[in-house]
Amino acid sequence: MNQWYTQLFENFANSYEREDFTQGTLGEVDFIEQEIRHNKTVRILDVGCGTGRHSIELAKRGYLVTGIDLSANMLAKARKNAKAAGVSPIFKRRDARTFRFREKFGLCVMLCEGSFPLMETDEMNFQILKNIRKSMLPGGKLIFTTLNGLFPLFHSVKDFINEHGSPSQSLVNNFDLMTFRDHSVYEVIDDDGNPLKLNCNERYYVPSEIRWMLQSLGFSKIDIFGCKLGAYSRNDVLRTDDYEMLVIAE
């Protein structure tokens, strides 16, 4: 059975590019360039590249980029966008949990929930990070954004206390405090004008979980920050009001 994320991206490429969260590409690529010190020899892997917005912008700035995504529809749009921009990043249809490349990459990026943490089990999410680690050169860098578990944890407890005065009873919420998964119904219109109603299931992570996973995979330097659309910065301390977190690991 198709998962909600495969159903969503079967015919959503044009609509996706109009979403607010896709409008920060230039500032995000500025940050990526700073992190690799504008070194054009660094080969880059873009995991969950979608319609190619980061891959294409990096290619326009002279980098060798390979983008992978599970959706054939999104990749078709990415190739069309790249042609219009006059650049030639490599786009491949790959599952982030199982991909393999002969070449190794000096930088891997996985932005705007590009595959991680959309998977239906924690093991699948971990497998994505494991695959990325195997694809990296020694001394390589990983930059990714993911859902910040401190956000729903803090707000769920705060809202419960405000309503009931005590957090001693079970919390009835779409956010499951036992699994840190948020279950929601997402209603959108696809590119053909058809309504979609999807039962979404996304995993939120707290910083200690991210740090443990990355350390167990051999990353030694791990930094976690707050994440602002189009304005990634090492100066942003992660807070409970940050919906996403920015992770940089070496």
C-alpha positions as CSV (number, residue, x, y, z in Angstrom):
1,M,0.0,0.0,0.0
2,N,1.3,3.5,-0.9
3,Q,2.2,5.6,2.1
4,W,0.8,9.1,2.5
5,Y,3.9,10.7,1.3
6,T,4.0,8.7,-1.9
7,Q,0.4,9.5,-2.6
8,L,1.0,13.2,-1.9
9,F,3.9,13.5,-4.3
10,E,2.4,11.5,-7.2
11,N,1.0,14.6,-8.7
12,F,1.9,17.6,-6.6
13,A,5.1,19.1,-8.1
14,N,3.6,22.4,-9.3
15,S,1.6,22.9,-6.1
16,Y,4.6,22.1,-4.0
17,E,6.6,24.9,-5.5
18,R,3.9,27.4,-4.4
19,E,4.1,26.3,-0.7
20,D,5.5,29.0,1.7
21,F,8.1,26.6,3.0
22,T,9.8,26.3,-0.4
23,Q,10.5,30.1,-0.8
24,G,13.8,30.3,1.2
25,T,16.0,28.5,-1.3
26,L,18.5,31.3,-2.0
27,G,19.3,32.0,1.7
28,E,19.5,28.3,2.5
29,V,22.0,27.7,-0.3
30,D,24.0,30.7,0.9
31,F,24.3,28.9,4.2
32,I,25.3,25.6,2.5
33,E,28.1,27.5,0.6
34,Q,29.4,29.0,3.8
35,E,29.5,25.6,5.5
36,I,31.8,24.2,2.7
37,R,33.7,27.4,2.4
38,H,32.6,27.9,-1.2
39,N,34.8,24.9,-2.2
40,K,33.6,24.0,-5.8
41,T,35.4,20.7,-5.7
42,V,33.0,19.3,-3.0
43,R,30.6,16.8,-4.6
44,I,27.1,17.2,-3.1
45,L,24.2,14.7,-2.6
46,D,20.7,16.2,-2.1
47,V,18.5,13.6,-0.4
48,G,14.8,14.0,-1.0
49,C,15.5,16.7,-3.5
50,G,11.9,17.2,-4.6
51,T,11.6,19.5,-7.6
52,G,15.3,20.2,-7.3
53,R,15.3,23.7,-5.9
54,H,18.5,23.3,-3.8
55,S,20.2,21.1,-6.3
56,I,19.6,23.5,-9.2
57,E,20.7,26.6,-7.2
58,L,23.9,24.8,-6.2
59,A,24.5,23.8,-9.8
60,K,24.0,27.4,-10.9
61,R,26.8,28.3,-8.5
62,G,29.2,25.8,-10.0
63,Y,28.8,22.7,-7.8
64,L,28.6,19.1,-8.9
65,V,25.2,17.9,-7.4
66,T,23.3,14.6,-7.4
67,G,19.7,14.8,-6.3
68,I,17.6,11.7,-5.3
69,D,13.9,11.4,-4.7
70,L,11.3,8.7,-4.4
71,S,8.8,10.5,-6.6
72,A,9.0,10.3,-10.4
73,N,6.7,13.2,-10.7
74,M,8.8,15.5,-8.6
75,L,12.0,14.4,-10.4
76,A,10.4,15.1,-13.8
77,K,9.7,18.6,-12.6
78,A,13.2,18.9,-11.3
79,R,14.7,18.0,-14.7
80,K,12.4,20.5,-16.4
81,N,13.4,23.2,-14.0
82,A,17.1,22.4,-14.4
83,K,16.8,22.6,-18.2
84,A,15.1,26.0,-17.9
85,A,17.9,27.2,-15.6
86,G,20.6,26.0,-18.0
87,V,22.3,23.6,-15.6
88,S,22.7,19.8,-15.4
89,P,22.6,18.4,-11.9
90,I,22.1,14.6,-11.9
91,F,18.7,13.5,-10.8
92,K,18.0,9.9,-9.9
93,R,14.9,8.1,-8.6
94,R,16.1,6.4,-5.4
95,D,14.7,5.3,-2.1
96,A,16.6,7.1,0.7
97,R,16.5,3.9,2.8
98,T,18.2,1.7,0.2
99,F,20.2,3.9,-2.3
100,R,23.7,3.1,-3.3
101,F,26.3,5.1,-5.2
102,R,29.8,4.1,-6.2
103,E,31.0,7.7,-5.8
104,K,31.3,9.3,-2.3
105,F,30.2,12.8,-1.4
106,G,31.8,15.5,0.6
107,L,28.5,17.0,1.5
108,C,25.0,15.6,2.0
109,V,22.0,17.8,2.5
110,M,18.5,16.7,3.4
111,L,16.3,19.8,3.8
112,C,12.7,20.6,4.5
113,E,11.8,17.0,5.7
114,G,13.4,15.5,2.6
115,S,12.4,11.8,3.4
116,F,13.6,12.0,7.1
117,P,11.4,12.0,9.3
118,L,8.4,11.0,7.1
119,M,9.0,7.2,7.3
120,E,6.5,5.1,9.1
121,T,9.0,3.5,11.6
122,D,12.0,4.8,13.6
123,E,14.1,2.0,12.0
124,M,13.4,3.4,8.5
125,N,14.4,6.9,9.5
126,F,17.6,5.5,11.0
127,Q,18.3,3.6,7.8
128,I,18.2,6.9,5.9
129,L,20.9,8.3,8.1
130,K,22.9,5.1,7.8
131,N,22.7,5.2,4.0
132,I,23.8,8.8,4.0
133,R,26.8,8.0,6.2
134,K,27.9,5.2,3.9
135,S,27.7,7.6,0.9
136,M,30.1,10.2,2.5
137,L,33.8,10.7,2.2
138,P,35.9,10.7,5.4
139,G,35.6,14.2,6.9
140,G,32.4,14.9,5.0
141,K,29.6,17.0,6.3
142,L,25.8,16.4,6.6
143,I,23.3,19.2,6.8
144,F,19.7,18.4,7.4
145,T,16.5,19.8,8.9
146,T,13.9,17.8,10.8
147,L,10.9,18.3,13.0
148,N,11.7,19.5,16.5
149,G,10.2,17.3,19.2
150,L,10.5,20.1,21.8
151,F,7.9,22.1,20.0
152,P,4.9,19.7,20.3
153,L,6.1,18.4,23.7
154,F,6.2,21.9,25.2
155,H,3.0,23.1,23.6
156,S,1.0,19.9,24.4
157,V,2.0,20.0,28.1
158,K,1.5,23.8,28.3
159,D,-2.0,23.6,26.7
160,F,-3.0,20.8,29.0
161,I,-1.8,22.6,32.1
162,N,-3.7,25.8,31.0
163,E,-6.9,23.8,30.5
164,H,-6.7,21.3,33.5
165,G,-4.2,22.8,35.9
166,S,-2.2,19.6,36.2
167,P,-0.4,17.3,33.7
168,S,-1.3,14.2,35.8
169,Q,-3.9,12.8,33.4
170,S,-3.4,11.3,29.9
171,L,-3.2,13.9,27.2
172,V,-5.6,13.5,24.3
173,N,-3.9,15.0,21.3
174,N,-2.9,14.2,17.7
175,F,0.6,14.2,19.0
176,D,1.4,10.9,20.8
177,L,3.7,11.5,23.7
178,M,4.7,7.9,23.9
179,T,6.0,7.7,20.3
180,F,6.6,11.3,19.4
181,R,4.5,10.9,16.3
182,D,2.0,13.4,15.1
183,H,-1.1,12.0,13.4
184,S,-3.0,14.5,11.2
185,V,-5.3,14.7,8.3
186,Y,-3.8,16.8,5.4
187,E,-6.2,18.1,2.8
188,V,-4.8,19.5,-0.5
189,I,-5.6,19.9,-4.1
190,D,-3.3,18.1,-6.6
191,D,-1.9,19.5,-9.8
192,D,-5.0,18.3,-11.7
193,G,-7.4,20.0,-9.3
194,N,-8.4,16.8,-7.5
195,P,-8.8,17.0,-3.7
196,L,-6.6,14.7,-1.6
197,K,-7.3,13.7,2.0
198,L,-4.2,12.0,3.5
199,N,-3.7,10.5,7.0
200,C,-0.2,11.8,7.8
201,N,2.2,10.3,10.3
202,E,5.3,12.2,11.1
203,R,8.0,11.6,13.7
204,Y,9.3,14.4,15.8
205,Y,12.8,14.1,17.4
206,V,14.3,15.7,20.4
207,P,18.0,16.8,20.1
208,S,19.3,13.9,22.3
209,E,17.8,11.3,19.9
210,I,19.4,13.0,16.9
211,R,22.7,13.2,18.6
212,W,22.6,9.5,19.7
213,M,21.7,8.3,16.2
214,L,24.5,10.3,14.5
215,Q,27.1,9.4,17.1
216,S,26.2,5.7,16.7
217,L,26.9,6.1,13.0
218,G,30.3,7.6,13.5
219,F,29.7,11.3,13.3
220,S,32.0,13.0,15.8
221,K,31.0,16.7,15.6
222,I,27.3,17.3,15.9
223,D,25.7,20.8,16.2
224,I,22.0,21.5,16.5
225,F,20.4,24.9,16.0
226,G,17.0,26.5,15.5
227,C,15.8,26.6,11.9
228,K,14.4,29.6,10.2
229,L,13.1,29.5,6.6
230,G,15.7,30.9,4.2
231,A,17.9,32.1,7.0
232,Y,19.8,29.1,8.5
233,S,22.4,30.3,11.0
234,R,24.7,28.9,13.6
235,N,23.7,31.8,15.8
236,D,20.1,30.5,16.3
237,V,19.8,28.6,19.6
238,L,17.2,25.8,19.4
239,R,14.1,26.8,21.3
240,T,10.7,25.1,22.1
241,D,9.1,27.5,19.7
242,D,11.2,26.3,16.7
243,Y,9.1,24.0,14.6
244,E,12.2,22.6,13.0
245,M,15.8,22.1,14.0
246,L,18.9,22.5,11.9
247,V,21.5,19.7,12.3
248,I,25.1,19.9,11.1
249,A,27.3,16.8,11.5
250,E,30.8,15.9,10.5
